[in-house]
Amino acid sequence: MTALERISNRTCGDGQKKAVLTVEKILERVKKDGDTALIEYTKKFDGFDPDPLEVPLEAIERAWEETPKPLQDALITAKHRIQDFHQKQIPKNILFKGIEGETLGRRWQPVQKAGIYIPGGRASYPSTVLMNAIPASVAGVKEIIMVSPGGSNGLVNQTVLAAAYITGIKTVFRIGGAQAIGAMAYGTNTIPKVNVISGPGNLYVTLAKKYVYGDVGIDALAGPSEVLIIADNSADVRHIAADLLAQAEHDPLAATILLTTNSVLAEKIDDEIMEQLEEHPRKEICLKALKDWGLIVICNDLETCAKLTDYFAPEHLELLLKMPYQVADKINNAGAIFIGAWSPEATGDYLAGPNHTLPTSGTARFSGALGVETFMKNTSIIEFNKQAFDKNSKAIIELANSEGLHSHAKSIEIRLSKSSEEI
């Protein structure tokens, strides 16, 4: 197994197998006992009684009112930028006439209900509220509910509630973990069953989303965060170190990878990281992530860097290069590409506009960012006239018979008979 493979597979192992059994048990219990199970699991895992489960609307409004003005302004700025970008994503309906005059089309519609999961734990993430609620709202979802675990005092983080307020969310439940995913997937007396669940979480949340997929839609199965930086001798070592630490501070499982053609730059990184870590409030988390899942690779050329990047398929890719687009054009697999010294990953995390909910653990090979389509579905429209029907009936009958589907063929033949000409 290569170093990149080891990092990509860092969540696999016996621990995950045990977690699967735990999650299945929790979900089946929630499906059976609803609110009773939610309250019991919250007491057990989060250490407080969540009854009543719903956060009062007054508490959501008060959270916004009590948010410091500079943070209010930052949230509003982020909201407007994210909203503007996602409005440009709205897919267009298609309706056109085919070559025989038939009408064909595809119609996009929002799901009726969406549930967003906002993590608690090591930090609060109001940006995650914006990145999930805004696309759902832009898509036209009529009912958006939010779940987020309360802290030791039983209260949902105030900045998270403030973000819910400015995105128009009025229904918030103070629950988390696999049990919260089950509640939104199956519904309880208090929590409505939704059509789509989005939002990141820990291993148990991710496994729960995987388990309920099919009963509801989901955005993706998010793993620990990761950044891959490609840098040449034009890059500032301080920028590289800061951007690697910006990823490492997320989680002890966060992956930080540097690919460079400059051996001198590579040698300077460790010292610069340690200097920036001296007064870092999350120093231990950073050190753990860097020790276990950090990697520096010195490549012969940028083409090799691009090939290794495509192989790893990173969530975040930074290009700190003299000629970044020469490499960007060669990359097929990346959740988001940050180009140039003035586009650190933090710009995308908070307010650039594109969604920060991105594919992890190599899934950028076949998937992309959360967007408005996550909360929409499309319906095909087919209207054949008699001319189109007559022109294509022979081919349809031939294909149906080749598959042994007698009634499919018969449904065409019966319309070709003289008795059906008056229909």
N, C-alpha and C positions, 0 to 999 in steps of 0.2 A: 504494500500500500504506500503510495507517495504521500509526501507531507500535505499536499493539497487535498488528497482524498481523505486523509485522517481528519483534517479540519472540517471538511464538508460533512463527514459522517459523525461529528462529535456528539450528537444527541442519541445515537444508537447504542444499544446495550441492554443488559439485564434490568437496569433501572426502569427503562421504558416499558419492558414487558410486564413488570409488576404494576406500573402505573396504569396500563391498559385495563387490567383486572379491577383495579380500584375505581377507575372512571366508569366502567360498565356497571358496576354495582351502584354507584351514585346515580347514574342516569336512570337505571331501571327503578330505583327507589323514588326518584323525583316524578317519574312518569306515573307511578302507582299512587303516591301519597301527596304529591303536589306541595302546597304551602307548608304542611307539617314537616316534610322532609327538608325543605329549604331552611326553615327556622332551626331545625336540629343540626344540620350541617354547618350553618353559619355560627352557631354557638360552639360547635366542636372545632372548626378550623380557624375562625376569625375572632373568637373569644367575646362575642357580644350577642345580645338578643335582638334580632332585627325586626321584631314585631312592634309597630307596623312596618311592612316591607317597603312601602312607597315613601319617597322623600316628599314632604309637603311642598306645594308650588311656592309658598311664601319663603321657604328656605332657599329655593333656587333663585328667586328674585333678590333675596337679601344677600346671597353670596356675590351677586353681581354688584350690588350697591356698595358692598364693603371691600370690593377689589380696589387696590390702589390705582389712581388715575393713569400712571405710566403703563401698568400692566393692562388696564382696560384699552388704552390706545393701541398697544401692541397686538392684543387679541383682535381688535377691530380691523387693524391693518392686515393681519394674516387672513381673517375671514374674507375680506374683500378680494384679496389676491387669489385665494384658493377658489372662491366662488366664480371669479372671472374666468379662471382657467377651465374649470369644470363645465361652465356653461357652453364653452366652445366644443365640448366633447359630445353634446347631445346628438345621438344618431338620428338621421333623417329617415322618414318613412319612404318607401319606394312603391310606386304604382304606375304600371306602364302597359301598353298594348303589345302583345306578341306578334309574330309574323303572320298568324292566321286570324288576328283580331281578338284573341283571347286576352283577358285581363289578369295580370300577375303582379304580385306585390309582397311587401313585408312591412308589417306595422309594429312599431315599438311602443310598449306601454310599461309604466312603473309597476312594481309589485305593490300590494296594498299596505303591507306592514313590514317594517324592518326593525331589527334589534341590534344595537351596537354595544360591544363589550369594551369597557375602559379599565385597564389594569389598575390595581393599587400596589401595595408592596413597597419596593425600594424607593420609588419616586412617583409623583403625580404627573399625568400627561394630558394637560388641556389641549395640546396640539393634536392628540389622537382623537379627541372629541371633534375638533374641526375637520380633520381629514376623513372622518367617517360620516358625520352628520351632514356636512355640506353636500357631498355627492348624492346622498340619499334624497336630500331636500331638492336639489337641482333636478334630479331624475323625476320628481313629482310624487314621491312616496307620501301618502296621506297621513300615516301614523308611524312615528319613529319613537321607539322606547330605548332607554339607556339603562344598563346595569353596571354598577361599579362597587367593589367591596368597600365597606366602611373601615375606618381605622380602629384602633383599640378602644376609642371612645364611641364607636358605632356610627360616626359621621363620615359621609363621603367628602373627599377633599374639596375645599371651598373653591379653588381655582378651576377644578374640573366642573363643578356646578356652575360657575360663572361662564365657562365655555359653552355648557349646555344651554344656558339662558340666551346667549347671543346667537346661537344657531336655531333657536326656536323649539328646543326640546322641553316639553312640559311634564313628561312622564319618566321618572328616574326611580330605580329600585336599588337599595343598598345591599346587594348580594354579589358574590363573585365565585370564581372557581368553576369546576365542571357542573356543579349544581345550577349555576346561573344559566349556563348554556342549555342544560336540559329544560329549565323552566321556559325559556324562549322557544325552544324547539317543540315542546309538547303542550305548553300552556298549563296554567294552574288557575285556581279560583281568583287569584289576584293578578297574575302576570299573563298577558295575552300571548297566544301562539303567533309567531311571526312567520313571514315567508322567506326572509334572508337574514342571516346573522353575519356581522362583520366585526372586525376588531381583534387585536393581538392579545395574547395572554401567555401564561406559563405552559409547561408541558401538559398539565392536566386539562387546561382550557383547550389547547390545540387538539389533544386526543378526543376530547368531548365533541369538538366541532367535526372531527373526522367520523365519529360514531353516529352523529345525528344527520350527517349529510345524506340526503335522500328524503328524509322527512322535511327538511328545509334546505334552502340553498346556503352556501357559505362563500366568503370572499376568497380565502386561501388558508393553507395550513402553515402558519408562521413559525419559523424556528428562531434561534438566537440571531441577533443582528451581526452584520459583517461589512467590512469595507476593504476594498482592494485599491491601492494607489499605484499608478505607473508614473514614475518621475525620472527626468533626466537632469543634466547638470544645470539647467535653467531654474530648477525648483529651489525654493528656500527651505532649508532643513527645519527651521522653526515651524513653518506651515505644515510640513509632513508630520512632524512629531505631534503637533496640536491636533491634527485631523485623525491620527491613529488613536490618540487618547480620547478624542470625542466619541469614538466607537467603543473603546475598551471600558469606559466608565458606565456603559449601559448595564453590563452583566458579566459575571465571571466566565460565561460561555461565549462572549462576543469575540469575533475573529478579526484580527488586524493583519493585513498582508501588504507588503511593499515589494513591488517589482521595479528594478532599476537597472540601467546600463552603466551606472556610475558607482564604482566600488568605493570611491572616497566619500561620497554622500552616504552610502550604506554604513560605513564605519562611524560616521558622526551621529547617526540616529539614536543609538542607545544613550549616549551622553546627554543629548538634547532632551530625550524623553525623561530621563532621571531628573534633570534640572527642572522641567516643567511639573514634575510630580512632587517636588519638595513640599509645597503647601497645598496639595490637591486634597479636597475633602473626601474624595472617593478613591484614595490612593490604593487601598488594599484590593478593592475590586479591580482596578486597572492593572495592578501588578499580577493578579491571578490570571486575568484574561490574556495579558501579554506573555506570561510565562507558558501557559498551556496552549494558547491558540494564536500566538503571534508568529509571523514568518517574514523573513527578508530573503529575497532571491535576486542574485545578480545575474542578469541575462546578457547574452552576447549582443543582442540587437532588439529593437522595438517590435519587430515582427514576432520574435519569440515571446515577448511580453504579451502581445495580443493573443497568441495561441494559448498561452497558459491562462489568460483571463477568460477566454471562451470556454476552456475546459472547466474552470472553477465556477463560472456563471455567477458572479457576485451580486449581492443585493445592491450595494453602492459601489460605483467605480469612479475614482477621481483621476483625471489626466492632468498632471502638472508637467507639461511638456512645451518645448518651443513651438512645435507644430502639432497640436493635439488632434486636429481633424484627420490627419493622415493615419492615426491609430484608431480614432473613433469610428471611421468608416470601415474598419476591419473587424469591429466587435459585433457579434451577433447575439451574445448572451450576457445581458446585464439588466438589472432592475431599473437603475437610473444612472446616467452618466453626467458627472459634474466636470465641466471643462474650464480649465484655467485657474489662476491663483486667486481670483475673486469669487469663486464658486465653491467654497467648502461645503461639505455635506450638510452642515447646519443650515445653510440657506434653504435647502430642500426639505429638511426636517420640519421647518417652521412656517415659511411664508412665500417661497418662490412661486408656488401655485400648483405644480404637479403633485400628485399624491405621494405621501411618504410611506404608505402601506405597500410594500414591495415584496417580490418573491425572494425567498431565502433558501439556503441549503441546496443550491444547484437548480432550483425550480425555475429560474429565469431562462432555462433552456426551452421551456414550453409555456410560460405564463408571464404576465406583466403586472403593472400597478393596478390597485383598486381604482375604479372610476365610476362614472354614472351608470355604465352598462352593468355593473355589479348589481344594481338595484332595479334593473329593467329586464324585460323578456320580449322576445319578438314572435310574432304570429304571421304565418304565411297566408297570402290571399290568392285564391285560384278561382277564376271564372272562365270556363270554356264556352264558346258559342258553338252552334251546330257545325259551322265550317271547320273550326279547330278540332272538334270532336271527330268528325268524319275523316279528316286528314290523318289523324293520329291513332284511330281506333285499331287498325290492323297491327300496328307496332305494339300497342298496349296488350292486345290479346296474345300476341306471340310471346311477349315477356312474361305475362301471367302464366301461360301454359308451361313455359320453361321452368317455372318455379313450382309447378304442380298445384297452383291455386285456382281451382275450377271456378269458384264463385267470383273471383276477381275478373276472370275472362267473361263470365256470364253477365256480369253487371254492365259490360260494354256491349256484348252481343245483343242483349235484350233491347237496348236502345237503338240498335241498328235494324231491328225487325220492323216490318210494315205496321204492326199494331202500335208501335211506339212513336210513329211519325207525327201523330197529332199532339203529343205531349208538349 
